[in-house]
Amino acid sequence: MMLNGKRIVLGVTGGIAAYKAALLVRLLVKSGAEVKVVMTRAAHDFVTPLTLGTLSKNPVLTEFVSQADGSWNNHVELGLWADLIVIAPATAHTLAQLAHGQCDNLLLAVCLSARCPLMVAPAMDVDMYRHAATQSNLQILRSRGTLIVPPGTGELASGLSGEGRLAEPEDIVQAIAATFAQAQRLNGKHILVTAGPTYEAIDPVRFIGNHSTGKMGFALAETLAARGAEVTLVTGPVALHTQHPRITRINITSAQEMYNAATAAFDHCHAAILSAAVADFRPQNPAGNKIKKEKGGLQQITLEETPDTLAELGRRKKNTQVLAGFALETDNEEANAQSKLERKNLDFIVLNSLRHEGAGFGKDTNRITLLTREGKTLKFELKSKSEVAADIADYLQTILK
Ligand code: CTP
């Protein structure tokens, strides 16, 4: 059976499509899943807990404290129990709350406590769905890696016709099965990722750095870990947190430290994707004390080259290992990236262009072109960095031995 032994929390929120949740529970149970249903209070107006409880063979939860016996419905336990949470139907209100981390009911608290994938199947009237607020909430969720099963088009409860119908329960089950299938694709693989900027000291207080925020590399690390890989993430100074327990994070500051950490980890890795924006040069002799302001200015800072981690990994690479780098070019983009790929002995290179609006440093979106060793060019649309990470992971999976 497709979902044998999978533990699924089904969230049901208050919309007319809640009646379809009964069918969804049936299909999930028939596919072998263990299902626990959490309803919002509003959902009770549309479908009874008795129906969903009987079909799921588990008590249906709504409140933090059970009214029957005063016992505590532990949201943390439930969040950690789940292999996947799916909210179907997800109302505009619940999407808004999820997007902003609100937590005034049990379902939202379970979502905040969980480490597993979250999937939402929106259902609402066409104008509510198209509203800029709803679309921007969906975008926030998508960029955070939430899986979205898009609504269908057709007749709606309001009498209007358009987008907003809950996806068919069969399609939601298919999407869940596909997510689990993908989650295991990188099981047993160890992958090195570098991210963020490096800081090269001028004196004890100042440094040469760059605008990298690490978002792309962190999105990659999360995506690869979610697909089953053990990830070693070597990162420069950034303001980001890792979430997945299979990510081991190593914090470094300078290009030299990045080189040391990455070369030490690479040997036992099946693949490495270097997305860090490493400084190419560093002050040759950083001052031991803070440089004082002097009339006439500071005459010069002599710079020397930093070690190139990517090039070194390219030299060490065994033919069972996959190595990928990033390139940020301003002119002759593809030709430059292709020659970087060859020079550094890479399997593929991810080109991001500073020319495209929405792509680059600090943004939540990126637009990439992937160039392969065989000379293939794959161009992608502007997407959230977590969707870009999924595209990169998809390609990596096709060439990993
Ligand atoms: N990189 C690295 N170590 C360095 C410099 C770069 O690992 N000291 C990696 C980056 O993480 C990225 C790729 O190399 O994957 C980017 O290369 P870039 O700095 O653009 O390459 P260069 O060879 O320095 O090319 P250019 O001639 O354009 O400066």
Boltz pocket constraint, residues with backbone or C-beta under 6 A from the ligand:
constraints:
  - pocket:
      binder: B
      contacts: [[A, 194], [A, 255], [A, 274], [A, 275], [A, 276], [A, 277], [A, 278], [A, 279], [A, 280], [A, 306], [A, 307], [A, 308], [A, 309], [A, 310], [A, 311], [A, 324], [A, 325], [A, 326], [A, 327], [A, 328], [A, 340]]
      max_distance: 6.0
